[in-house]
């Protein structure tokens, strides 16, 4: 009876939460569909479900670019230190294959870019915390189209809340964190204003590729208040949007 009541309360909280912001709720990688970390229900199970997504405190954003929380939307105030490892990872995700990330319903007002990074774990990914090391490289990005459509929310909504990107085709095999984010710009006319919604997904890339980048960024560190695209007026600026971070 108690477990049932807890689940009802968690479900009610989840229904309320989707009216606010959002997170990646499902991942299709390596021909397997994985449920993402569900912050409004997973913590109420004993034991909690095993996920490939590093846990997040809720559906809200990070706005302080100096916090370790910017890395994976962990809650340093609760001891999660921004990037607490998940217990499992997606296995056998071939280099060159597509990964589909299913977001919860995204608010129409929260327009902005969608950016994807990766970082290769030097050892067991279920134990690895990148900290502030420069280990991240960008593999995909989408901002504003020439006709004014935003990756979020226009294109994401048109694609049924599913964002798709490809693992680099020649990427060296190994265990990786995918750091995928939406940067919502609806209040980004000053800093702090832009809202960051990162998710960190653990995978194992397979294949015979040998390619690996030589330039990396850190989180926090990749973005500063003066980075182009962090402060941006979506209501009056009709020019091209400069997507923050390094080149893909």
N, C-alpha and C positions, 0 to 999 in steps of 0.2 A: 504493500500500500504506500509506504514511504517513497520507494523508488519510483512508483508511478506518479506520485505527486511531484517529485523533483523533476521528472521528465516533462510533465505538463508545464511547470513553471519555466523550465528551460526553453520549451517550445514557444511559450508566450513571449519570453524575452527575445527569442530569435525573430519572431514575427515583428516585434516592435523595432528591432535593430535594423532590419532591411530598409526601413523608412529613412534611415540616416545616411550611412556611408556604405562601406562594403569591403569585401575581401574575396580571394580565390577560394571557391567552395568545392571544386572538382578539377582533377587533372587527368588528361588522356595522354599517356606517354608509353612508348614501347608496346603498343597494342593492348595496354591494360588501363583501365579506368580506376583512379584512386580518389577516394573522398579526401578533401582538404581538411585542415584543422578547423573545427567548428567551435569558436570560442564561447558560444552561448549554450552548448550542450555537452561537448566532450568533457569538460571538467567535472560534470555531475555523475559520470560513470566511474565505477570502481571494479576493476582497474579501467583507466581511460583507454579509449580506442587507440591503436597504434597508427600513426599517420606519417606520411613522407614530408609533410609541411611543418616547419618549425613554428611552435605555438605563438599566437598573438593574443594580446589582452582583450581585444574587442574589434569593433568595426571602425574605430576612430583613427584619425591621422596622427602623424608626427609632424611638427612644425619647426622645432628647434634643430638646426642643421649641425649642431655640435654634439648631439646626443648619440650614443651607441644604438639607441632605439631606431635610428634612421636605417640601420643595416637591414633588419628583418622584421621591424615593427614589434620587437620584444619590449617588455616593460621593465626597464632597469630599476624603477622604483619598487618593483615586486621581486627583485633578485633574478630576473630572467636574463639580465645583461645583454639584451638586444638580439641574441642569436643562440638561444639554447637549442642544442641538437635534437632532432626528431629521432625516434627509436628505429625507424626503418627507412629504406629508400627505394625508388623505382628502379627495378633491375632491367638490364638488357634494352637500353634505349639507344638505337643505332645512330651514329653520327650521320647527319644529313636527314634524319627523320623529323617529322613535324610533332610539336607538342601543343596540345590545346588546353587552354586555361579558362575554366568557366567561372566567371565572376557572379557574385550576387547582383541583384538588380541595382543598377547604378543610377544615382540621381541625375536628372537631365541638366541641372545647373552646374554640375561639377566637371566642367570641360577641362581638357588638358591632354598632355602627351602620355603615351604608354611606352615604357622603356624596360629592356631586359638585359641583365648582366649574368655572367657566370663566374665561378671561382672553383679551381680544382683543389680538392682536399689532398693534403700531403700524406694522410693516413686514413684511418677509419672515420668516415664522414659522420657516423653516429656519435662520435666523440669530439669532433673538431669544431672549435670556435675561432673564426678568423680574427677576432679582436679588431684592432685598428690597422692591421697590416694591409698594404696595397697588394691585393690579390684578385681584384675584380676587373673583368674586361667586358665591354658592351658587345652584344651579339644581335640586337634588334632594337629598332625605335620607330615610332610613328607619332607625328605631331598634328599639324594643321595642314590640310590639303589646300591647293591653290584656290579652290572655290569656297574655302572657309569651313569645311567640315573637320571636326576634331576627332582624333582617335578615340578619345573618351569625351563625350558620350555618343556622338553621332554614329561613328563606325562600329563601336562596340555594341550598341543597341541594335543596329541593323544586322549584326552577326549573332543575334540571340545571346548576347553577353559572353560570347566565346572569343577569346583572343588566341591567335595561332602564330607561332614562330617556328623556325627551323634550327635544329642543332647544326652548327657549322659542319659541312660535309667531310672535312679532313681533320677534324679535331682529334687530338690524342685521347685514347681511351683512358678511363678512370672514373673516379667518383667526383661529382660536381654539385655545388649549390647553384640553383637558378635563382637569381634575385630579380623578381619582376615587380614593377610598380606602376601605379597611376599617380601623376602629380596633378591635383585639382587646383585650378587657377581662378576660381570664382571670387576669391578675396585676396588675390595676389598683387594688388596695386602697391603694397608696401611689404617690407619684411619685418617680422614674420607674418606671412599671410598664406603663401602656397601651402597646400596640404599634401603630405606624402603618405601613400598607402602601399608599402612594400610587402611582398610575401617571399619567403625563402623555401625552395622546394629541393629536396635531395634526390639525386638520380645517379645511375651508373651508365656512363656512355661507353658503348662498345664499338668495335671496328678496328681497322688496321691503319687509321690515320696517324700522322706524326706531327701535324701542325699544332702550334701553341703560340699565343701572343707573347710579345716581349715588353709591352707597356701595360701598366695596371693602375687602378685607382683604389682608394680606400673609402670605407663608409664607417664613420663620418670622414669627410675630407674631400670627396669628389665634387661636392657642391658648396658654395659659399653664398652669402647674401648678395654679392656682386656678380655671380655667375649669370651670363645671359640666359633668360628664360625663367629665372627664379622670381623676379619681380616683373610682372607683365599685366597690363590692363586688357582683359579679353573683351571689354565692352567698347573700347574706343580704338584699339590698335588693330588696324586692318592689314598690316604688313606681315611678312612671313614670320613664323614663330621659330626662334632659335632653341632647339632641343638641348637641354643641359647635358653636361658630361662629355666624355671623349667621343671620338668617331667610332662607328661600328667596326 
